[in-house]
Amino acid sequence: MGQWRGPGGILVEAIIMDDRPLLRVSHHVNGRTYLRGYCATVADLGEHGVDLAELVEDRPLDHL
């Protein structure tokens, strides 16, 4: 699955939950990770403060 990083510690991950594809939005602050929410579509990311233009694709660690 893919993941993308944004400014200020934003992380967006493509996941499967209950057999449904979702985007999980989390925020890394001061060494802690906070869940912002789940999105069914890319259009929903804006509701969690994510600007698509600022996201950069990141490779998950399991590719090594």
N, CA, C and O atoms as a printed pandas DataFrame, in Angstrom:
     atom_number atom_name residue_name chain_id  residue_number  x_coord  y_coord  z_coord
0              1         N          MET        A               1    0.838   -1.174    0.000
1              2        CA          MET        A               1    0.000    0.000    0.000
2              3         C          MET        A               1    0.888    1.243    0.000
3              4         O          MET        A               1    2.046    1.194    0.413
4              5         N          GLY        A               2    0.333    2.342   -0.463
5              6        CA          GLY        A               2    1.103    3.570   -0.536
6              7         C          GLY        A               2    0.954    4.446    0.688
7              8         O          GLY        A               2    0.007    4.321    1.464
8              9         N          GLN        A               3    1.916    5.332    0.835
9             10        CA          GLN        A               3    1.811    6.331    1.886
10            11         C          GLN        A               3    2.435    7.625    1.407
11            12         O          GLN        A               3    3.363    7.627    0.599
12            13         N          TRP        A               4    1.907    8.731    1.923
13            14        CA          TRP        A               4    2.326   10.059    1.530
14            15         C          TRP        A               4    2.521   10.907    2.771
15            16         O          TRP        A               4    1.768   10.786    3.737
16            17         N          ARG        A               5    3.528   11.765    2.746
17            18        CA          ARG        A               5    3.813   12.656    3.867
18            19         C          ARG        A               5    3.537   14.096    3.455
19            20         O          ARG        A               5    3.757   14.502    2.314
20            21         N          GLY        A               6    3.048   14.844    4.430
21            22        CA          GLY        A               6    2.788   16.258    4.234
22            23         C          GLY        A               6    3.531   17.075    5.262
23            24         O          GLY        A               6    4.148   16.514    6.168
24            25         N          PRO        A               7    3.488   18.380    5.143
25            26        CA          PRO        A               7    4.187   19.235    6.097
26            27         C          PRO        A               7    3.582   19.125    7.505
27            28         O          PRO        A               7    2.399   18.824    7.670
28            29         N          GLY        A               8    4.416   19.373    8.495
29            30        CA          GLY        A               8    3.929   19.370    9.869
30            31         C          GLY        A               8    3.646   18.000   10.440
31            32         O          GLY        A               8    2.932   17.887   11.436
32            33         N          GLY        A               9    4.189   16.948    9.835
33            34        CA          GLY        A               9    4.013   15.603   10.383
34            35         C          GLY        A               9    2.782   14.856    9.921
35            36         O          GLY        A               9    2.415   13.847   10.525
36            37         N          ILE        A              10    2.131   15.323    8.862
37            38        CA          ILE        A              10    0.951   14.630    8.330
38            39         C          ILE        A              10    1.384   13.375    7.582
39            40         O          ILE        A              10    2.344   13.401    6.811
40            41         N          LEU        A              11    0.670   12.278    7.815
41            42        CA          LEU        A              11    0.907   11.027    7.098
42            43         C          LEU        A              11   -0.425   10.493    6.603
43            44         O          LEU        A              11   -1.381   10.373    7.369
44            45         N          VAL        A              12   -0.481   10.172    5.317
45            46        CA          VAL        A              12   -1.675    9.576    4.701
46            47         C          VAL        A              12   -1.270    8.194    4.197
47            48         O          VAL        A              12   -0.313    8.062    3.434
48            49         N          GLU        A              13   -1.998    7.168    4.624
49            50        CA          GLU        A              13   -1.695    5.790    4.238
50            51         C          GLU        A              13   -2.907    5.136    3.587
51            52         O          GLU        A              13   -4.029    5.277    4.073
52            53         N          ALA        A              14   -2.685    4.433    2.504
53            54        CA          ALA        A              14   -3.740    3.636    1.872
54            55         C          ALA        A              14   -3.787    2.296    2.610
55            56         O          ALA        A              14   -2.788    1.580    2.675
56            57         N          ILE        A              15   -4.954    1.967    3.165
57            58        CA          ILE        A              15   -5.107    0.748    3.951
58            59         C          ILE        A              15   -6.383    0.007    3.537
59            60         O          ILE        A              15   -7.212    0.533    2.796
60            61         N          ILE        A              16   -6.516   -1.209    4.027
61            62        CA          ILE        A              16   -7.748   -1.986    3.875
62            63         C          ILE        A              16   -8.292   -2.223    5.275
63            64         O          ILE        A              16   -7.591   -2.756    6.135
64            65         N          MET        A              17   -9.550   -1.827    5.507
65            66        CA          MET        A              17  -10.191   -2.043    6.802
66            67         C          MET        A              17  -11.582   -2.619    6.546
67            68         O          MET        A              17  -12.379   -2.032    5.813
68            69         N          ASP        A              18  -11.865   -3.754    7.144
69            70        CA          ASP        A              18  -13.149   -4.425    6.940
70            71         C          ASP        A              18  -13.441   -4.636    5.456
71            72         O          ASP        A              18  -14.561   -4.415    4.995
72            73         N          ASP        A              19  -12.429   -5.062    4.723
73            74        CA          ASP        A              19  -12.519   -5.333    3.280
74            75         C          ASP        A              19  -12.822   -4.093    2.439
75            76         O          ASP        A              19  -13.268   -4.218    1.298
76            77         N          ARG        A              20  -12.586   -2.901    2.987
77            78        CA          ARG        A              20  -12.811   -1.655    2.252
78            79         C          ARG        A              20  -11.511   -0.876    2.150
79            80         O          ARG        A              20  -10.793   -0.746    3.142
80            81         N          PRO        A              21  -11.193   -0.353    0.969
81            82        CA          PRO        A              21  -10.008    0.502    0.863
82            83         C          PRO        A              21  -10.301    1.866    1.485
83            84         O          PRO        A              21  -11.332    2.478    1.205
84            85         N          LEU        A              22   -9.391    2.331    2.323
85            86        CA          LEU        A              22   -9.534    3.625    2.984
86            87         C          LEU        A              22   -8.200    4.348    3.003
87            88         O          LEU        A              22   -7.148    3.751    2.771
88            89         N          LEU        A              23   -8.258    5.637    3.281
89            90        CA          LEU        A              23   -7.065    6.431    3.537
90            91         C          LEU        A              23   -7.072    6.794    5.019
91            92         O          LEU        A              23   -8.042    7.361    5.521
92            93         N          ARG        A              24   -5.980    6.461    5.717
93            94        CA          ARG        A              24   -5.859    6.795    7.128
94            95         C          ARG        A              24   -4.986    8.042    7.249
95            96         O          ARG        A              24   -3.881    8.086    6.709
96            97         N          VAL        A              25   -5.479    9.040    7.948
97            98        CA          VAL        A              25   -4.756   10.295    8.128
98            99         C          VAL        A              25   -4.288   10.382    9.576
99           100         O          VAL        A              25   -5.098   10.311   10.501
100          101         N          SER        A              26   -2.990   10.533    9.767
101          102        CA          SER        A              26   -2.444   10.693   11.112
102          103         C          SER        A              26   -1.506   11.892   11.141
103          104         O          SER        A              26   -1.090   12.404   10.101
104          105         N          HIS        A              27   -1.186   12.326   12.349
105          106        CA          HIS        A              27   -0.385   13.524   12.551
106          107         C          HIS        A              27    0.672   13.213   13.606
107          108         O          HIS        A              27    0.339   12.838   14.730
108          109         N          HIS        A              28    1.934   13.368   13.248
109          110        CA          HIS        A              28    3.042   13.078   14.158
110          111         C          HIS        A              28    3.504   14.397   14.780
111          112         O          HIS        A              28    3.975   15.292   14.077
112          113         N          VAL        A              29    3.365   14.510   16.117
113          114        CA          VAL        A              29    3.723   15.737   16.826
114          115         C          VAL        A              29    4.504   15.389   18.092
115          116         O          VAL        A              29    4.059   14.577   18.903
116          117         N          ASN        A              30    5.662   16.006   18.250
117          118        CA          ASN        A              30    6.475   15.825   19.463
118          119         C          ASN        A              30    6.672   14.355   19.832
119          120         O          ASN        A              30    6.541   13.983   20.998
120          121         N          GLY        A              31    6.984   13.526   18.846
121          122        CA          GLY        A              31    7.260   12.123   19.095
122          123         C          GLY        A              31    6.041   11.241   19.281
123          124         O          GLY        A              31    6.185   10.049   19.552
124          125         N          ARG        A              32    4.849   11.792   19.143
125          126        CA          ARG        A              32    3.619   11.010   19.286
126          127         C          ARG        A              32    2.831   11.073   17.990
127          128         O          ARG        A              32    2.902   12.061   17.259
128          129         N          THR        A              33    2.082   10.020   17.709
129          130        CA          THR        A              33    1.254    9.969   16.510
130          131         C          THR        A              33   -0.213    9.982   16.909
131          132         O          THR        A              33   -0.651    9.192   17.745
132          133         N          TYR        A              34   -0.963   10.889   16.302
133          134        CA          TYR        A              34   -2.389   11.046   16.587
134          135         C          TYR        A              34   -3.191   10.738   15.328
135          136         O          TYR        A              34   -2.871   11.227   14.245
136          137         N          LEU        A              35   -4.224    9.932   15.473
137          138        CA          LEU        A              35   -5.106    9.620   14.364
138          139         C          LEU        A              35   -6.037   10.795   14.115
139          140         O          LEU        A              35   -6.713   11.265   15.030
140          141         N          ARG        A              36   -6.071   11.265   12.879
141          142        CA          ARG        A              36   -6.998   12.339   12.522
142          143         C          ARG        A              36   -8.302   11.766   11.989
143          144         O          ARG        A              36   -9.368   12.342   12.202
144          145         N          GLY        A              37   -8.222   10.626   11.293
145          146        CA          GLY        A              37   -9.434   10.005   10.799
146          147         C          GLY        A              37   -9.197    9.154    9.572
147          148         O          GLY        A              37   -8.063    8.957    9.133
148          149         N          TYR        A              38  -10.300    8.650    9.027
149          150        CA          TYR        A              38  -10.278    7.797    7.849
150          151         C          TYR        A              38  -11.086    8.463    6.750
151          152         O          TYR        A              38  -12.078    9.138    7.023
152          153         N          CYS        A              39  -10.662    8.274    5.507
153          154        CA          CYS        A              39  -11.358    8.849    4.356
154          155         C          CYS        A              39  -11.654    7.749    3.351
155          156         O          CYS        A              39  -10.822    6.875    3.106
156          157         N          ALA        A              40  -12.840    7.799    2.774
157          158        CA          ALA        A              40  -13.215    6.836    1.742
158          159         C          ALA        A              40  -12.726    7.291    0.369
159          160         O          ALA        A              40  -12.504    6.463   -0.515
160          161         N          THR        A              41  -12.555    8.596    0.184
161          162        CA          THR        A              41  -12.110    9.126   -1.112
162          163         C          THR        A              41  -11.023   10.168   -0.895
163          164         O          THR        A              41  -10.869   10.701    0.203
164          165         N          VAL        A              42  -10.279   10.450   -1.944
165          166        CA          VAL        A              42   -9.244   11.481   -1.901
166          167         C          VAL        A              42   -9.867   12.844   -1.628
167          168         O          VAL        A              42   -9.263   13.677   -0.953
168          169         N          ALA        A              43  -11.060   13.076   -2.142
169          170        CA          ALA        A              43  -11.740   14.352   -1.933
170          171         C          ALA        A              43  -12.007   14.618   -0.451
171          172         O          ALA        A              43  -12.084   15.775   -0.040
172          173         N          ASP        A              44  -12.148   13.573    0.349
173          174        CA          ASP        A              44  -12.417   13.724    1.779
174          175         C          ASP        A              44  -11.201   14.166    2.584
175          176         O          ASP        A              44  -11.351   14.568    3.738
176          177         N          LEU        A              45  -10.003   14.104    2.011
177          178        CA          LEU        A              45   -8.794   14.448    2.751
178          179         C          LEU        A              45   -8.809   15.898    3.243
179          180         O          LEU        A              45   -8.267   16.193    4.308
180          181         N          GLY        A              46   -9.411   16.785    2.492
181          182        CA          GLY        A              46   -9.491   18.191    2.877
182          183         C          GLY        A              46  -10.210   18.396    4.198
183          184         O          GLY        A              46   -9.920   19.352    4.918
184          185         N          GLU        A              47  -11.143   17.514    4.528
185          186        CA          GLU        A              47  -11.867   17.611    5.797
186          187         C          GLU        A              47  -10.959   17.363    6.998
187          188         O          GLU        A              47  -11.308   17.698    8.130
188          189         N          HIS        A              48   -9.793   16.774    6.743
189          190        CA          HIS        A              48   -8.831   16.495    7.809
190          191         C          HIS        A              48   -7.620   17.416    7.733
191          192         O          HIS        A              48   -6.589   17.148    8.349
192          193         N          GLY        A              49   -7.747   18.500    6.976
193          194        CA          GLY        A              49   -6.682   19.489    6.886
194          195         C          GLY        A              49   -5.532   19.105    5.989
195          196         O          GLY        A              49   -4.431   19.633    6.143
196          197         N          VAL        A              50   -5.757   18.198    5.056
197          198        CA          VAL        A              50   -4.700   17.742    4.155
198          199         C          VAL        A              50   -4.832   18.455    2.816
199          200         O          VAL        A              50   -5.895   18.447    2.196
200          201         N          ASP        A              51   -3.728   19.078    2.377
201          202        CA          ASP        A              51   -3.675   19.718    1.069
202          203         C          ASP        A              51   -2.956   18.763    0.109
203          204         O          ASP        A              51   -1.773   18.476    0.294
204          205         N          LEU        A              52   -3.652   18.280   -0.896
205          206        CA          LEU        A              52   -3.068   17.303   -1.823
206          207         C          LEU        A              52   -1.804   17.816   -2.494
207          208         O          LEU        A              52   -0.893   17.037   -2.773
208          209         N          ALA        A              53   -1.737   19.107   -2.756
209          210        CA          ALA        A              53   -0.580   19.686   -3.437
210          211         C          ALA        A              53    0.691   19.600   -2.589
211          212         O          ALA        A              53    1.797   19.703   -3.121
212          213         N          GLU        A              54    0.543   19.413   -1.283
213          214        CA          GLU        A              54    1.704   19.369   -0.393
214          215         C          GLU        A              54    2.159   17.946   -0.058
215          216         O          GLU        A              54    3.182   17.769    0.604
216          217         N          LEU        A              55    1.426   16.947   -0.499
217          218        CA          LEU        A              55    1.787   15.559   -0.191
218          219         C          LEU        A              55    2.921   15.071   -1.091
219          220         O          LEU        A              55    2.971   15.376   -2.283
220          221         N          VAL        A              56    3.823   14.309   -0.488
221          222        CA          VAL        A              56    4.945   13.709   -1.210
222          223         C          VAL        A              56    4.891   12.214   -0.954
223          224         O          VAL        A              56    4.773   11.779    0.192
224          225         N          GLU        A              57    4.976   11.427   -2.015
225          226        CA          GLU        A              57    4.917    9.969   -1.858
226          227         C          GLU        A              57    6.117    9.470   -1.064
227          228         O          GLU        A              57    7.248    9.909   -1.276
228          229         N          ASP        A              58    5.855    8.559   -0.160
229          230        CA          ASP        A              58    6.870    7.987    0.710
230          231         C          ASP        A              58    6.779    6.479    0.595
231          232         O          ASP        A              58    5.685    5.929    0.464
232          233         N          ARG        A              59    7.903    5.814    0.643
233          234        CA          ARG        A              59    7.893    4.359    0.550
234          235         C          ARG        A              59    7.755    3.756    1.944
235          236         O          ARG        A              59    8.450    4.170    2.872
236          237         N          PRO        A              60    6.865    2.783    2.093
237          238        CA          PRO        A              60    6.739    2.116    3.388
238          239         C          PRO        A              60    8.006    1.310    3.710
239          240         O          PRO        A              60    8.740    0.922    2.801
240          241         N          LEU        A              61    8.257    1.062    4.975
241          242        CA          LEU        A              61    9.447    0.360    5.398
242          243         C          LEU        A              61    9.491   -1.092    4.946
243          244         O          LEU        A              61   10.570   -1.679    4.863
244          245         N          ASP        A              62    8.332   -1.684    4.650
245          246        CA          ASP        A              62    8.314   -3.106    4.283
246          247         C          ASP        A              62    8.864   -3.379    2.890
247          248         O          ASP        A              62    8.864   -4.533    2.462
248          249         N          HIS        A              63    9.335   -2.361    2.163
249          250        CA          HIS        A              63    9.900   -2.593    0.833
250          251         C          HIS        A              63   11.349   -3.045    0.902
251          252         O          HIS        A              63   11.901   -3.456   -0.119
252          253         N          LEU        A              64   11.985   -2.985    2.064
253          254        CA          LEU        A              64   13.396   -3.318    2.203
254          255         C          LEU        A              64   13.627   -4.808    2.218
255          256         O          LEU        A              64   14.768   -5.255    2.330
